[in-house]
Amino acid sequence: MTFPALDRRALSDFRALAGRIDGNGPRYTSYPTADRFHNGPDPSLYHDALAACRADAPAPLSLYLHIPFCENICYYCGCNKIITRDHGRSARYVSYLGREMALVAGRLGERRQVIQSHWGGGTPTFLNPEEMRRVMALLNTHFALAADGEHSIEIDPRRVDRDRMALLADLGFNRVSLGVQDFDPEVQQAIHRIQPFEETRAVVDAARALGFRSVSLDLIYGLPHQTAARFGRTIDQVLALRPDRLSVYSYAHLPHVFKPQRRIDEQALPPAGEKLDILVSTIERLTAEGYVYIGMDHFALPDDDLAVAQREGRLQRNFQGYSTHAGYDQVGLGISAIGAIAGRYVQNARTLDDYYGALDQGRLPLARGVAMTADDHLRRELIGDLMCNGVLDLPAIEARHGIDFNEAFAAELAELEHLATDGLVCREPGRITVTPLGRLLVRRVAMVFDRYLRDDTARPVDSGARAANDGAQPIRIVPRYSRVV
């Protein structure tokens, strides 16, 4: 059983309902969400996680590597980044990445296979060719990157040419993700990111010629000067490139959290109604052109691995969003990177000074983390099933976890009745199914099973801080552009 297809009625109902349903909620790239991690945990949390992962050998791993450097600032960005034109800073960072890899790999024991890897940032292509070769050599020294695995990298099309793309292919990357945001010149000027369409097309063409398995583009809606008509012209240009995957993130304006956003003219931001029109018209256009709406902000061509996984009911979710390999332990490398290992979440120090200081002392650069409880494991499964495949098979859940679902989740089931009245879910004997309308507000459905949010109801929550940590935002404008790294 997988998500039902979207239809015009669902989109019409979404327009009416989205303005009424309000509240803050996470994107659920993890559960517990990153804002629930404890600061300054006992280092044994990470050590125990790696020991348990070692005992699980030879199961393959997933790996995330964070490169924080960018040459110029994009005003909308909420990522953990360092703006600099001094490329000497990255040389030191690469050296310390090697130290971290050695510490992690030493505790994992044998050289473990990596079935999925992703370089994010920042701008990973800030590294010069020799630095990229060195990082990949270090990775291959301490881990075994599977030749048939998924190995992706985020690319700023303004910073690469065909030679750099050829290098990426030679290093073993087979998937690329390109930041676009919007092709409209006035929007680009307002967000301090000038990126002509032809420049992006040249990179996409090079990726195709070099045999990359997948090309993904990232867009953002809700930026200054955007309207449904103007963003529609960007969609026209995107469709001319026919990316395999497409992400359409919502911008949340939080200048009190992200200082660069103070340079954005608030008066130029589209009002809520226009922003909703941009989203709905984009979904209509992309699905009409053959893209599968994976969920939240993700689209894919029908033969893409994500679309196939969704049809087969095996789609998963991790810190990179929707994934076909999210079930493996994930190692995080670099500042602010998050690992999900053997039932523990661990996050590295967010600053270079703290990161370097820990490694100089021979310590893993752990800053935050949490060990999952049995209840966390159960609720993560429920939230994942809802967000990825749109259905809860209650007898199967009861059998796996030895529970009486109606008894264990009486409060949640009562809340689901309200969502059923709104048309977001369908309650049947032994089954809870997300409707086509519910797909568009699936985070709201998932939030029902978030015990931490339920516990928060009796006390105030700093929604800005929550947003900075885990992408929380008003449901009515659905997910914002943010990565928890």
Secondary structure as GFF3:
##gff-version 3
##sequence-region A 1 485
A	DSSP	alpha_helix	8	18	.	.	.	ID=ss1
A	DSSP	beta_strand	24	25	.	.	.	ID=ss2
A	DSSP	three_ten_helix	34	36	.	.	.	ID=ss3
A	DSSP	beta_strand	38	39	.	.	.	ID=ss4
A	DSSP	alpha_helix	44	55	.	.	.	ID=ss5
A	DSSP	beta_strand	61	67	.	.	.	ID=ss6
A	DSSP	beta_strand	69	70	.	.	.	ID=ss7
A	DSSP	beta_strand	82	83	.	.	.	ID=ss8
A	DSSP	alpha_helix	88	108	.	.	.	ID=ss9
A	DSSP	beta_strand	112	121	.	.	.	ID=ss10
A	DSSP	three_ten_helix	124	126	.	.	.	ID=ss11
A	DSSP	alpha_helix	129	142	.	.	.	ID=ss12
A	DSSP	beta_strand	143	155	.	.	.	ID=ss13
A	DSSP	three_ten_helix	157	159	.	.	.	ID=ss14
A	DSSP	alpha_helix	162	171	.	.	.	ID=ss15
A	DSSP	beta_strand	175	181	.	.	.	ID=ss16
A	DSSP	alpha_helix	185	191	.	.	.	ID=ss17
A	DSSP	alpha_helix	197	209	.	.	.	ID=ss18
A	DSSP	beta_strand	214	221	.	.	.	ID=ss19
A	DSSP	alpha_helix	228	241	.	.	.	ID=ss20
A	DSSP	beta_strand	245	250	.	.	.	ID=ss21
A	DSSP	three_ten_helix	259	263	.	.	.	ID=ss22
A	DSSP	three_ten_helix	266	268	.	.	.	ID=ss23
A	DSSP	alpha_helix	272	288	.	.	.	ID=ss24
A	DSSP	beta_strand	292	295	.	.	.	ID=ss25
A	DSSP	beta_strand	298	300	.	.	.	ID=ss26
A	DSSP	alpha_helix	305	311	.	.	.	ID=ss27
A	DSSP	beta_strand	316	318	.	.	.	ID=ss28
A	DSSP	beta_strand	321	323	.	.	.	ID=ss29
A	DSSP	beta_strand	330	333	.	.	.	ID=ss30
A	DSSP	beta_strand	338	341	.	.	.	ID=ss31
A	DSSP	beta_strand	344	348	.	.	.	ID=ss32
A	DSSP	alpha_helix	352	360	.	.	.	ID=ss33
A	DSSP	beta_strand	366	371	.	.	.	ID=ss34
A	DSSP	alpha_helix	374	388	.	.	.	ID=ss35
A	DSSP	beta_strand	391	393	.	.	.	ID=ss36
A	DSSP	alpha_helix	394	401	.	.	.	ID=ss37
A	DSSP	alpha_helix	405	408	.	.	.	ID=ss38
A	DSSP	alpha_helix	410	421	.	.	.	ID=ss39
A	DSSP	beta_strand	425	428	.	.	.	ID=ss40
A	DSSP	beta_strand	431	434	.	.	.	ID=ss41
A	DSSP	alpha_helix	436	440	.	.	.	ID=ss42
A	DSSP	alpha_helix	442	447	.	.	.	ID=ss43
A	DSSP	alpha_helix	451	456	.	.	.	ID=ss44
A	DSSP	alpha_helix	463	470	.	.	.	ID=ss45
A	DSSP	beta_strand	473	474	.	.	.	ID=ss46
A	DSSP	three_ten_helix	475	477	.	.	.	ID=ss47
###
